[in-house]
Amino acid sequence: MKTMKLSLRICLVAIAFSAASLAAEQSTAPATPVSEQASRQHALRRAKMGVIADRLRLTGDQRTKIKAAWRQTAEAAKAIRANAALTAEQQHEQIAALRKSTREQMRAMLTPEQQTKLAEIRNHPRMLHALAVRRVRAAAVANRLGLTTEQRAKIHNIRGATRAAVAQVRSDPALTPEQKRAKVRVLVKANRLEARGVLTPDQQKKLDGMRGHFQARLAPPV
């Protein structure tokens, strides 16, 4: 039970960071210069936060409220650290109490179904990692293609609709495993074609070049 509560707290904090960084998918690099490895880890953490928020299907109102709650917490924690009248231990205790209160606020913003989903995410850490890696790579491609905000939004919506359709297929008890795999392949292919249609001709050409380069790197030596 303690482990589950800790994981829920971690997920809630992740949601807060995600809500406070709505442009996370638009950049895979942090604002301050850091090492390449630290940059990758930073991007991966942000991607995981984004995956969690998307999987919970947070509403616009929830995202706004969680973002505001976390911003207030960050400002309050900054004020506590700047209070010279407090000892280091007192600062630590007050900040811990502040964060606990914020987690409780954020948990109250989630529906029972969303809290259940948090527990499911906790039980599949490898899947969360794989989805985050995929998101980081997609963000890197988007940056190299120079996608506009409108293009990013359209592709994001296409991807979300595909995820929902795939989930529906996988939960259909009338389909065999092979039928499910076949339907998912069709959905994924349609997703790629639809997303490609959002790109300009120049962006499509650049994307094809990137794919060709990647495939060449994977090809076995002659």
Rosetta blueprint (number, residue, H / E / L):
1 M L
2 K H
3 T H
4 M H
5 K H
6 L H
7 S H
8 L H
9 R H
10 I H
11 C H
12 L H
13 V H
14 A H
15 I H
16 A H
17 F H
18 S H
19 A H
20 A H
21 S L
22 L L
23 A L
24 A H
25 E H
26 Q H
27 S L
28 T L
29 A L
30 P L
31 A L
32 T L
33 P L
34 V L
35 S L
36 E H
37 Q H
38 A H
39 S H
40 R H
41 Q H
42 H H
43 A H
44 L H
45 R H
46 R H
47 A H
48 K H
49 M H
50 G H
51 V H
52 I H
53 A H
54 D H
55 R H
56 L H
57 R L
58 L L
59 T L
60 G H
61 D H
62 Q H
63 R H
64 T H
65 K H
66 I H
67 K H
68 A H
69 A H
70 W H
71 R H
72 Q H
73 T H
74 A H
75 E H
76 A H
77 A H
78 K H
79 A H
80 I H
81 R H
82 A H
83 N L
84 A L
85 A L
86 L L
87 T L
88 A H
89 E H
90 Q H
91 Q H
92 H H
93 E H
94 Q H
95 I H
96 A H
97 A H
98 L H
99 R H
100 K H
101 S H
102 T H
103 R H
104 E H
105 Q H
106 M H
107 R H
108 A H
109 M H
110 L L
111 T L
112 P H
113 E H
114 Q H
115 Q H
116 T H
117 K H
118 L H
119 A H
120 E H
121 I H
122 R H
123 N L
124 H L
125 P H
126 R H
127 M H
128 L H
129 H H
130 A H
131 L H
132 A H
133 V H
134 R H
135 R H
136 V H
137 R H
138 A H
139 A H
140 A H
141 V H
142 A H
143 N H
144 R H
145 L H
146 G L
147 L L
148 T L
149 T H
150 E H
151 Q H
152 R H
153 A H
154 K H
155 I H
156 H H
157 N H
158 I H
159 R H
160 G H
161 A H
162 T H
163 R H
164 A H
165 A H
166 V H
167 A H
168 Q H
169 V H
170 R H
171 S L
172 D L
173 P L
174 A L
175 L L
176 T L
177 P H
178 E H
179 Q H
180 K H
181 R H
182 A H
183 K H
184 V H
185 R H
186 V H
187 L H
188 V H
189 K H
190 A H
191 N H
192 R H
193 L H
194 E H
195 A H
196 R H
197 G L
198 V L
199 L L
200 T L
201 P H
202 D H
203 Q H
204 Q H
205 K H
206 K H
207 L H
208 D H
209 G H
210 M H
211 R H
212 G H
213 H H
214 F H
215 Q H
216 A H
217 R H
218 L H
219 A L
220 P L
221 P L
222 V L
